[in-house]
């Protein structure tokens, strides 16, 4: 299948003629029907953008003149990065225009795309993000207009982050902060308003949180062997955090990303991201911790852009040992 365009500024389409515009319109229609019934409801509204290809009506591209588009602050791979930790950006390069630009730039692990191409790709992402933000705004306005806002739990999240040239990466297939950090915005009756917290939350927390805020039974935590359990979760309800954003919370979050027979396991604490790339045992669905292909440690207090892997620095070995023990112990002990 040929995929010619990784981005496209559509000069003729209105919001309503795009798939995400249609999704917003359908959600609004459903909300009107719901408001007339008066019944409790659950409505999941999933938008495609800003996933590739980055296509949106032209007016959203016009908001970001190409010459004003910023370049990434950290366009190079981190110093000391193990080879296995870098992804070759196949998702973006599967589009003909991006592949051609990469060849022209001699793009590689150590050579970023040319600045003009980086600006084009970043502009397209900014435009499609702004476009989908407008669609979300339409749904939120409908909730308000229909007097549903004050007694409805609303949760907005994305399923992954996105590299825009940071760490010389594009798209999502990494264990870096840019790929694993996602928005999580919650509006709930009797919840805090306009409060931002640095507490560590995870997407596995969504199910428990929605149930808790809606006054429904919170699913139990999954046992070690949950294959025979009908309903359980590995997450924690953050309802209490919604009501008191400054309260003490979990001390780590976890994520992972595969590379062939190797799995990258990551622990994110308040200050550090620690990653181990280890052999994955498919028969046990578990890591083989003693078969290591690479390790990473980034200090967000002093290096928020992940420019240097500190894992082999002598002065942080005690920290490495502590984080390694916590990673191996897993999420149950966070």
C-alpha positions in Angstrom: 0.0 0.0 0.0 1.4 3.4 -1.0 1.2 6.1 1.6 2.3 9.3 -0.1 1.7 12.0 2.5 2.6 12.1 6.2 0.9 15.5 6.4 -1.6 17.5 4.3 -3.1 20.9 4.6 -6.6 20.5 3.2 -7.7 23.7 1.5 -11.3 22.6 0.8 -12.5 20.5 3.7 -14.4 22.0 6.7 -14.1 20.5 10.2 -17.4 18.7 9.7 -16.2 16.9 6.5 -13.3 15.3 8.4 -13.6 12.0 10.3 -12.8 13.7 13.6 -15.3 16.4 12.8 -18.0 13.7 12.2 -17.1 12.0 15.5 -17.6 15.3 17.3 -20.9 15.9 15.6 -22.1 12.3 16.4 -21.1 12.7 20.1 -23.0 16.0 20.3 -26.1 14.4 18.7 -25.9 11.6 21.3 -25.6 14.1 24.1 -28.8 15.8 23.0 -30.6 12.5 23.1 -29.1 11.6 26.5 -30.2 15.0 27.9 -33.8 14.4 26.9 -33.9 10.9 28.5 -32.4 12.0 31.9 -30.8 8.6 32.3 -27.3 8.0 33.6 -24.9 7.6 30.8 -21.4 6.6 29.7 -20.1 8.0 26.4 -16.6 7.2 25.0 -15.5 9.7 22.3 -12.3 8.7 20.5 -10.6 11.0 18.1 -8.0 9.9 15.6 -5.8 13.0 15.4 -3.1 13.9 16.0 -2.1 10.4 14.8 -0.4 10.1 11.5 -1.0 11.1 8.8 -1.2 14.7 10.1 -4.1 16.0 8.0 -6.3 18.9 9.0 -8.2 21.8 7.3 -5.8 24.5 6.1 -6.9 27.1 8.7 -5.2 25.2 11.4 -1.9 25.1 9.4 -2.2 28.8 8.9 -2.0 29.3 12.6 1.6 28.1 12.5 3.6 30.0 9.8 6.4 27.7 8.9 9.2 30.2 9.5 7.9 30.6 13.1 7.9 26.9 13.9 10.4 26.0 16.6 13.0 23.3 16.3 13.5 20.7 19.1 15.7 21.7 22.0 17.4 18.3 22.1 17.6 17.1 18.5 20.4 14.5 19.2 20.4 11.1 20.8 21.4 11.2 24.5 25.1 10.8 25.3 25.8 7.2 26.3 22.6 5.8 24.7 22.6 2.1 24.1 21.9 1.3 20.5 18.9 -0.8 21.3 17.1 2.2 22.9 16.9 4.2 19.6 14.0 3.5 17.2 14.6 4.1 13.5 11.3 6.0 13.1 9.7 3.5 10.7 6.2 4.7 11.4 7.0 8.2 10.0 9.3 6.9 7.3 6.5 4.5 6.0 5.1 7.6 4.2 6.7 8.4 0.9 7.3 12.1 1.5 9.0 11.5 4.9 11.1 8.7 3.5 12.3 10.9 0.7 13.2 13.7 3.1 15.0 11.3 5.3 17.2 10.1 2.4 17.9 13.7 1.4 18.9 14.5 5.0 21.0 11.2 5.3 18.9 10.6 8.4 20.3 8.1 10.9 20.8 7.5 14.6 23.4 10.3 14.7 22.1 12.6 11.9 18.8 14.4 12.4 16.4 15.4 9.6 17.2 18.7 7.9 15.8 21.7 9.8 13.2 22.6 7.1 11.7 19.0 7.2 11.7 19.1 11.0 9.7 22.4 10.8 7.2 20.9 8.3 6.6 17.8 10.4 6.3 19.8 13.6 4.0 22.3 12.0 1.7 19.5 10.8 1.6 18.0 14.3 0.8 21.4 15.9 -2.0 22.0 13.3 -3.7 18.6 13.8 -3.4 18.9 17.6 -5.1 22.3 17.4 -7.7 20.9 15.1 -8.6 18.0 17.4 -8.6 20.4 20.4 -11.3 22.4 18.6 -13.4 19.2 18.2 -13.0 18.4 21.9 -14.1 22.0 22.6 -17.3 21.5 20.6 -18.2 18.4 22.7 -17.4 20.3 25.9 -19.6 23.2 24.8 -22.5 20.8 24.1 -22.2 19.4 27.6 -22.3 22.9 29.0 -25.2 24.0 26.8 -27.2 21.0 27.8 -26.6 21.5 31.5 -24.8 18.2 31.8 -21.4 19.7 32.9 -22.0 20.0 36.6 -22.9 16.3 37.2 -20.8 14.6 34.6 -17.3 13.1 35.1 -15.2 14.0 32.2 -11.8 12.5 31.5 -9.4 13.3 28.7 -6.3 11.3 27.9 -4.1 10.2 25.0 -2.8 6.7 24.6 0.8 7.7 24.1 3.1 10.7 23.7 4.9 11.7 20.5 8.5 12.7 19.5 8.9 15.7 17.2 12.6 15.3 16.7 13.5 15.3 20.4 16.3 12.7 21.0 16.5 12.4 17.2 13.2 10.4 17.3 9.9 10.8 15.5 6.6 9.2 16.5 6.0 7.0 19.6 8.0 3.8 19.6 10.5 4.6 22.5 10.7 4.5 26.3 11.7 8.2 26.5 9.6 10.7 28.3 8.2 12.2 25.1 6.6 8.8 24.1 5.4 7.7 27.6 4.1 11.0 29.1 0.5 11.7 28.1 -2.2 14.2 29.0 -4.6 13.2 31.7 -7.3 15.8 32.5 -10.2 15.1 34.9 -13.2 17.2 35.6 -15.5 15.8 38.3 -18.3 17.0 40.5 -16.7 18.2 43.8 -13.3 17.9 42.3 -10.5 20.4 42.3 -10.6 23.0 39.5 -7.7 24.4 37.5 -5.1 22.4 39.5 -2.0 20.8 38.1 -0.2 18.0 39.9 3.1 16.3 39.4 1.8 13.1 41.1 2.6 10.0 39.1 -0.5 8.5 37.4 -0.9 5.8 34.8 -3.4 4.9 32.1 -4.1 1.7 34.0 -5.6 4.1 36.6 -8.4 5.2 34.2 -10.8 2.3 34.8 -10.7 2.4 38.6 -10.9 6.2 38.6 -14.0 6.5 36.4 -15.8 3.8 38.5 -14.8 5.5 41.7 -15.9 9.0 40.6 -19.2 7.7 39.2 -20.0 6.0 42.6 -19.7 2.5 41.1 -17.8 -0.4 42.7 -14.1 -0.1 42.1 -12.7 -3.2 40.4 -10.3 -5.2 42.6 -6.5 -5.3 42.1 -5.5 -8.2 39.9 -3.8 -11.1 41.6 -0.4 -12.3 40.4 -2.2 -14.9 38.2 -5.3 -13.1 36.9 -6.1 -15.4 33.9 -9.2 -16.7 35.6 -10.4 -13.4 37.0 -13.4 -11.8 35.1 -12.7 -8.2 36.1 -9.7 -6.7 37.8 -7.2 -3.9 37.3 -3.5 -3.1 37.8 -4.4 0.5 38.3 -5.3 2.8 41.3 -8.2 5.1 41.5 -7.0 8.7 41.5 -10.3 10.1 42.7 -8.7 11.2 46.0 -6.0 13.0 44.1 -8.7 14.8 42.0 -10.1 16.2 45.3 -6.8 16.9 46.9 -4.0 17.3 44.3 -1.3 17.9 46.9 -1.7 14.6 48.8 1.1 12.0 48.9 0.8 9.6 46.0 2.6 6.6 44.5 6.3 6.8 44.1 6.7 5.2 40.6 5.0 4.6 37.3 5.8 1.8 34.8 5.9 1.4 31.1 7.5 -0.9 28.5 8.2 -1.2 24.8 9.4 -4.2 22.8 12.3 -4.5 20.3 12.2 -8.0 18.8 13.0 -10.5 21.5 14.0 -7.7 23.9 11.7 -5.7 26.1 12.5 -2.3 27.5 11.1 -1.9 31.0 10.9 1.6 32.4 10.3 3.0 35.9 9.6 6.7 36.2 10.0 8.2 39.7 9.6 11.9 40.6 13.2 12.6 39.6 14.4 9.8 37.5 13.6 7.5 34.5 15.4 4.1 34.8 15.2 1.6 31.9 16.4 -1.9 31.4 16.4 -3.6 28.0 16.3 -7.4 28.8 15.4 -10.6 27.0 11.6 -11.3 27.1 10.5 -14.9 27.8 7.4 -15.4 25.7 6.7 -18.7 27.4 6.4 -17.1 30.8 5.3 -13.6 29.6 8.0 -12.3 31.8 11.4 -10.6 31.7 14.7 -12.4 32.0 16.4 -9.8 34.2 19.9 -11.3 34.0 20.1 -11.1 30.1 20.6 -7.3 29.7 21.1 -5.5 26.3 21.2 -2.0 27.7 20.3 0.3 30.6 19.4 4.0 30.9 19.1 6.5 33.7 18.0 10.1 33.2 17.8 12.8 35.9 14.8 15.1 35.2 15.8 17.5 38.0 19.0 18.4 36.2 18.4 17.1 32.6 14.7 17.4 31.7 15.4 16.8 28.0 17.1 13.5 28.6 20.4 14.5 26.9 22.7 12.2 28.9 22.4 8.6 30.0 23.9 8.5 33.5 23.6 4.8 34.2 27.3 4.1 34.3 28.4 7.2 36.2 30.0 6.1 39.5 28.3 8.8 41.6 24.8 7.5 40.9 25.3 3.8 41.4 23.4 3.7 44.7 20.5 5.4 42.9 20.7 2.8 40.1 20.7 -0.1 42.6 17.6 1.4 44.3 15.7 2.0 41.1 16.7 -1.4 39.7 15.3 -3.2 42.8 12.1 -1.2 42.5 11.8 -1.9 38.8 12.2 -5.6 39.4 9.8 -5.6 42.3 7.1 -4.1 39.9 4.1 -2.0 40.2 2.6 -3.8 43.2 5.3 -2.3 45.4 5.2 1.3 44.1 
